Amino acid sequence: MALRLPETLPFHYLSPISYRLQQSRRNTNPVSGTRIHCISNEELEQSRRGLNFVRDKKLLRDLSTWGIGGPCSYFVEVFEQTQLVSAIRYCCDHSIRFIIVGNGSNCLFDDYGFDGCVILNRINFLERIEPGFYRAGSGYLFNRLGVQCSNEGFTGLEFAGGIPGTVGGAVYMNAGANGQESADAIDSIEIVTAGGKFRTLKRADLSFGYRLSPFRNMEDMAAIVAVTFRLGHSALSKGRLQAYLGRRRISQPVGERNAGSVFKNPLELGLTAGELIEKVGLKGFRVGGAMVSSIHANFFINSGGSTSADMLELIHLVKEKVYQKFGIQLKEEILYVHPNHNGSIQTENQPVM
């Protein structure tokens, strides 16, 4: 069956880019003094032997909190950073497009799947370096990290409680809520570059914005590997976490298949995206199996059997109605993974969600 797509996509989609990894060596950046760790070919070969690439069997709906998505051409899980680089290099050597996925909580996969390799990030370690300093693998669940830090008396990540994504995805999107955001708690970020080098970037050298991170435009970055958070002591952190979780349970469709907030909150009018959608009367509105939540209008749920086409049409309709009434163009917070595309109409490259 020929692939049919709407003439105008309701929002920009992710265009995966394969990177050419260069042969490298260990060195120190003479300007910044930052240690750069380069993986040797021997290390890559050893880690590659432990990879299990699966062809044409993995359904992306099983990797998405929306429960939507067809099969991918290749699928592989990685559990450590050398495996991640090996998987990326394998894709590059064989001219296979790839994307890196964590919990699949902020993306919409197409029903036709993805004609490339999906690398599932399972780098989920957690280290307590010293009081208030937590180093987490990019595949570590952000919700779990927020709960652990808050319960141990440290503040800065209370908002993470209840957010279903991974640490890497939260940093890549600069996730936030309740007046807090990921960028505020970051000390340093470890990435793997397109050349197969591991670099550690200090927070002071990076610029973040509302649901924006520098990694969306960082040309030589292949993936976030680990993040170190620097948190302050607070006797109120545990209580604040519980208050946020309680508020989330009554104000969001907890237990329903959703991808979190679909749209970023606009700066105009002082109204949230959810309030704008509610004011145009679309709470509870359906397109096939896709539905605007009756609890929170900025959450779209798979009420049963939703296709990606249903969700795309619903997103387009909501944007159109809000624009017609308020003159505001809502911008998506989620990413749409197109099944087969070589170009790019947005700057995002390699998400870790």
C-alpha positions as CSV (number, residue, x, y, z in Angstrom):
1,M,0.0,0.0,0.0
2,A,1.4,3.4,-0.9
3,L,2.1,5.8,1.9
4,R,-0.3,8.7,2.0
5,L,0.3,11.8,4.0
6,P,-1.6,15.0,4.5
7,E,-0.5,17.8,2.1
8,T,0.4,20.0,5.1
9,L,1.5,18.3,8.3
10,P,-0.1,19.8,11.4
11,F,3.3,20.2,13.0
12,H,7.0,19.8,12.2
13,Y,8.2,16.2,12.3
14,L,11.4,14.8,13.4
15,S,13.9,13.9,10.6
16,P,16.4,11.4,11.9
17,I,20.0,12.0,10.7
18,S,22.7,9.4,10.5
19,Y,26.1,10.5,11.7
20,R,29.4,9.5,10.3
21,L,31.6,8.5,13.3
22,Q,35.3,9.2,12.9
23,Q,38.2,7.2,14.2
24,S,39.3,8.9,17.3
25,R,41.7,8.9,20.2
26,R,41.8,10.1,23.8
27,N,42.7,13.8,24.2
28,T,42.2,16.9,26.3
29,N,40.7,20.1,24.8
30,P,43.6,22.5,25.1
31,V,41.2,25.5,25.3
32,S,38.8,24.5,28.0
33,G,40.7,21.7,29.7
34,T,37.7,19.5,29.4
35,R,38.5,15.8,29.3
36,I,37.2,14.2,26.1
37,H,37.0,10.4,26.1
38,C,37.2,8.8,22.7
39,I,36.2,5.2,22.3
40,S,38.7,2.9,20.6
41,N,37.8,0.6,17.7
42,E,38.5,-2.3,20.0
43,E,36.0,-1.1,22.6
44,L,33.4,-0.5,19.9
45,E,33.9,-4.0,18.5
46,Q,33.5,-5.6,21.9
47,S,30.3,-3.7,22.7
48,R,28.9,-4.4,19.2
49,R,29.1,-8.1,19.8
50,G,26.6,-7.7,22.7
51,L,24.0,-5.9,20.5
52,N,20.9,-7.7,19.2
53,F,19.4,-6.1,16.2
54,V,15.8,-7.2,15.5
55,R,14.3,-6.7,12.0
56,D,10.8,-5.7,11.1
57,K,9.2,-7.1,14.3
58,K,9.1,-4.4,16.9
59,L,5.9,-2.3,17.0
60,L,6.5,1.3,18.0
61,R,3.2,1.4,19.8
62,D,4.8,-0.8,22.4
63,L,7.4,2.0,23.0
64,S,5.0,4.9,23.2
65,T,2.8,6.1,26.1
66,W,0.2,6.9,23.4
67,G,0.2,3.3,22.3
68,I,0.4,4.3,18.6
69,G,2.8,3.3,15.9
70,G,3.7,0.7,13.4
71,P,6.8,-1.5,13.0
72,C,10.4,-0.2,12.6
73,S,12.9,-1.7,10.2
74,Y,15.5,-2.3,12.9
75,F,15.3,-2.3,16.7
76,V,18.1,-2.6,19.3
77,E,18.4,-1.9,23.0
78,V,21.5,-0.4,24.5
79,F,22.4,-0.5,28.2
80,E,25.7,1.4,28.4
81,Q,27.4,4.2,26.5
82,T,29.8,2.1,24.4
83,Q,26.8,0.1,23.2
84,L,25.1,3.3,22.2
85,V,28.0,4.5,20.1
86,S,28.3,1.0,18.6
87,A,24.7,1.0,17.6
88,I,25.0,4.5,16.0
89,R,28.1,3.5,14.2
90,Y,26.5,0.3,12.9
91,C,23.6,2.4,11.5
92,C,26.1,4.8,9.9
93,D,28.2,2.1,8.4
94,H,25.1,0.5,6.8
95,S,23.4,3.8,5.8
96,I,20.5,3.2,8.2
97,R,18.6,6.2,9.6
98,F,18.2,6.0,13.3
99,I,16.4,7.6,16.3
100,I,17.0,7.2,20.0
101,V,14.0,6.6,22.2
102,G,13.7,6.5,26.0
103,N,10.2,6.1,27.4
104,G,8.4,7.3,24.3
105,S,6.4,9.7,26.4
106,N,6.7,12.8,24.2
107,C,6.4,11.5,20.6
108,L,3.9,10.3,18.1
109,F,5.0,7.4,15.9
110,D,3.3,6.9,12.6
111,D,1.0,3.9,11.9
112,Y,3.4,3.0,9.1
113,G,6.2,2.8,11.6
114,F,9.7,4.0,10.9
115,D,12.0,3.0,8.0
116,G,15.2,3.0,10.0
117,C,16.6,1.8,13.3
118,V,15.0,2.6,16.7
119,I,17.7,2.6,19.4
120,L,16.0,2.1,22.8
121,N,18.0,3.8,25.6
122,R,18.3,1.6,28.7
123,I,21.3,3.5,30.2
124,N,19.5,3.8,33.5
125,F,22.1,4.0,36.3
126,L,21.9,6.5,39.3
127,E,24.9,7.6,41.3
128,R,24.9,9.8,44.4
129,I,28.2,11.6,44.0
130,E,27.9,13.6,47.2
131,P,24.9,15.1,49.1
132,G,22.8,17.0,46.6
133,F,24.7,15.8,43.5
134,Y,23.0,13.0,41.5
135,R,24.4,11.6,38.2
136,A,21.8,9.7,36.2
137,G,22.0,7.8,33.0
138,S,19.9,9.4,30.2
139,G,17.6,6.4,30.2
140,Y,16.8,6.7,33.9
141,L,13.1,7.5,34.6
142,F,12.7,11.2,35.4
143,N,9.8,10.5,37.6
144,R,11.8,8.1,39.7
145,L,14.7,10.5,40.0
146,G,12.4,13.3,41.2
147,V,10.7,11.2,43.8
148,Q,14.1,9.9,45.1
149,C,15.7,13.3,45.4
150,S,12.7,14.9,47.0
151,N,12.3,12.1,49.5
152,E,16.0,12.4,50.4
153,G,15.5,16.1,51.3
154,F,16.8,17.8,48.2
155,T,14.9,20.4,46.2
156,G,14.9,21.3,42.5
157,L,13.3,18.2,40.9
158,E,10.0,18.0,42.8
159,F,8.2,18.8,39.6
160,A,9.6,15.6,38.0
161,G,7.3,13.5,40.1
162,G,4.7,12.0,37.7
163,I,6.5,13.0,34.5
164,P,6.8,9.7,32.5
165,G,9.8,10.5,30.4
166,T,13.5,9.8,30.9
167,V,16.3,12.0,32.2
168,G,17.7,12.5,28.7
169,G,14.3,13.4,27.2
170,A,13.6,15.8,30.1
171,V,16.9,17.6,29.4
172,Y,16.5,17.6,25.7
173,M,13.0,19.2,25.9
174,N,13.8,21.2,29.1
175,A,10.8,19.7,30.8
176,G,9.2,21.7,33.6
177,A,6.2,22.3,35.7
178,N,5.1,24.2,38.8
179,G,7.7,27.0,38.3
180,Q,10.6,24.6,38.0
181,E,12.4,23.2,34.9
182,S,15.1,20.8,34.2
183,A,17.7,23.4,33.3
184,D,17.6,25.0,36.8
185,A,18.9,21.8,38.4
186,I,21.6,20.8,35.9
187,D,25.3,20.8,36.9
188,S,26.7,19.1,33.8
189,I,25.7,17.0,30.8
190,E,27.6,14.2,29.2
191,I,27.0,13.7,25.5
192,V,28.4,11.5,22.7
193,T,29.4,13.4,19.6
194,A,29.0,12.6,15.9
195,G,32.7,11.7,16.0
196,G,32.2,9.1,18.7
197,K,33.7,11.2,21.5
198,F,32.3,11.7,25.0
199,R,32.2,15.3,26.1
200,T,31.1,16.8,29.4
201,L,29.4,20.2,29.1
202,K,28.9,22.5,32.1
203,R,25.5,24.1,32.7
204,A,27.1,27.6,32.8
205,D,28.1,27.2,29.1
206,L,24.7,26.2,27.9
207,S,21.6,28.3,27.0
208,F,18.1,26.9,27.7
209,G,14.7,28.4,27.1
210,Y,11.1,27.5,27.6
211,R,10.9,23.9,26.5
212,L,14.1,24.5,24.6
213,S,17.6,23.2,25.0
214,P,20.8,23.8,23.0
215,F,20.9,20.2,22.0
216,R,18.3,20.7,19.3
217,N,20.8,22.8,17.3
218,M,24.0,21.1,18.3
219,E,25.3,19.8,15.0
220,D,27.9,17.4,16.4
221,M,25.8,15.8,19.1
222,A,24.5,12.3,18.6
223,A,23.0,11.7,22.1
224,I,22.8,12.6,25.7
225,V,24.4,9.9,27.8
226,A,24.2,11.1,31.4
227,V,23.3,14.2,33.4
228,T,24.6,15.4,36.8
229,F,22.1,17.4,38.9
230,R,23.0,19.9,41.6
231,L,20.2,20.2,44.2
232,G,19.8,22.2,47.4
233,H,18.8,21.0,50.9
234,S,15.2,21.5,51.8
235,A,13.0,20.1,54.6
236,L,10.0,21.0,52.5
237,S,10.9,19.0,49.4
238,K,9.0,15.8,50.3
239,G,5.9,17.7,51.1
240,R,6.1,19.8,48.0
241,L,6.5,16.6,45.9
242,Q,3.4,15.1,47.5
243,A,1.4,18.3,46.8
244,Y,2.5,18.3,43.2
245,L,1.6,14.6,42.8
246,G,-1.8,15.2,44.4
247,R,-2.6,18.1,42.1
248,R,-1.5,16.0,39.1
249,R,-3.9,13.2,40.0
250,I,-6.9,15.4,40.0
251,S,-6.0,17.8,37.2
252,Q,-4.5,15.4,34.6
253,P,-5.8,12.2,32.9
254,V,-3.6,9.9,35.0
255,G,-4.0,6.3,33.9
256,E,-5.1,7.2,30.4
257,R,-2.8,6.7,27.3
258,N,-1.4,10.2,26.7
259,A,1.9,11.9,25.8
260,G,1.7,14.7,28.4
261,S,1.1,18.3,27.2
262,V,0.6,18.4,23.5
263,F,1.2,22.1,23.1
264,K,3.6,24.6,24.7
265,N,1.9,27.4,26.7
266,P,1.8,30.5,24.6
267,L,3.0,33.8,26.0
268,E,0.1,35.8,24.6
269,L,-3.1,36.6,26.6
270,G,-1.8,35.0,29.8
271,L,-3.8,31.9,29.2
272,T,-2.4,28.3,29.0
273,A,-2.8,26.1,26.0
274,G,-5.3,24.0,27.9
275,E,-7.4,27.0,28.8
276,L,-7.4,28.2,25.2
277,I,-8.5,24.8,24.0
278,E,-11.2,24.6,26.6
279,K,-12.5,28.1,25.6
280,V,-13.0,27.0,22.0
281,G,-15.2,24.2,23.3
282,L,-13.0,21.2,22.4
283,K,-12.8,19.5,25.8
284,G,-13.8,15.9,25.2
285,F,-13.8,16.3,21.4
286,R,-12.9,13.2,19.4
287,V,-11.4,12.2,16.0
288,G,-11.7,8.5,15.8
289,G,-9.9,7.1,18.8
290,A,-8.1,10.3,19.6
291,M,-9.7,12.6,22.1
292,V,-9.1,15.9,23.9
293,S,-9.1,14.9,27.6
294,S,-12.2,16.0,29.5
295,I,-10.0,16.6,32.5
296,H,-7.2,18.7,31.0
297,A,-7.6,20.0,27.4
298,N,-3.9,20.1,26.7
299,F,-3.7,16.3,27.1
300,F,-4.9,14.2,24.1
301,I,-5.6,10.6,24.9
302,N,-5.9,7.4,22.9
303,S,-9.3,6.4,24.0
304,G,-9.0,3.1,22.2
305,G,-7.8,2.2,18.7
306,S,-6.5,5.7,17.9
307,T,-4.3,5.9,14.8
308,S,-1.6,8.4,14.1
309,A,-3.9,9.9,11.4
310,D,-6.6,10.4,14.1
311,M,-4.1,12.2,16.4
312,L,-2.6,14.3,13.6
313,E,-6.1,15.4,12.5
314,L,-7.1,16.2,16.1
315,I,-3.9,18.3,16.6
316,H,-4.5,20.1,13.3
317,L,-8.2,20.8,14.2
318,V,-7.4,22.2,17.7
319,K,-4.7,24.5,16.3
320,E,-7.1,25.8,13.7
321,K,-9.9,26.5,16.1
322,V,-7.6,28.3,18.6
323,Y,-6.1,30.4,15.8
324,Q,-9.6,31.3,14.4
325,K,-10.8,32.5,17.8
326,F,-7.7,34.0,19.4
327,G,-5.2,34.6,16.6
328,I,-2.7,32.4,18.4
329,Q,-0.7,29.7,16.7
330,L,-0.2,26.9,19.2
331,K,3.2,25.2,19.0
332,E,3.6,21.5,19.7
333,E,5.6,20.2,22.6
334,I,5.5,16.7,21.2
335,L,7.5,15.3,18.3
336,Y,6.1,13.4,15.3
337,V,8.3,10.7,13.9
338,H,7.7,10.5,10.2
339,P,8.1,7.0,8.7
340,N,10.3,7.7,5.8
341,H,12.0,11.1,5.2
342,N,15.5,12.2,4.4
343,G,15.2,16.0,4.7
344,S,14.5,18.2,7.6
345,I,11.9,20.9,8.2
346,Q,12.9,21.5,11.8
347,T,16.1,21.7,13.8
348,E,15.6,18.7,16.1
349,N,17.8,15.7,15.2
350,Q,18.2,13.0,17.7
351,P,15.8,12.9,20.6
352,V,16.2,10.9,23.8
353,M,12.7,10.8,25.1
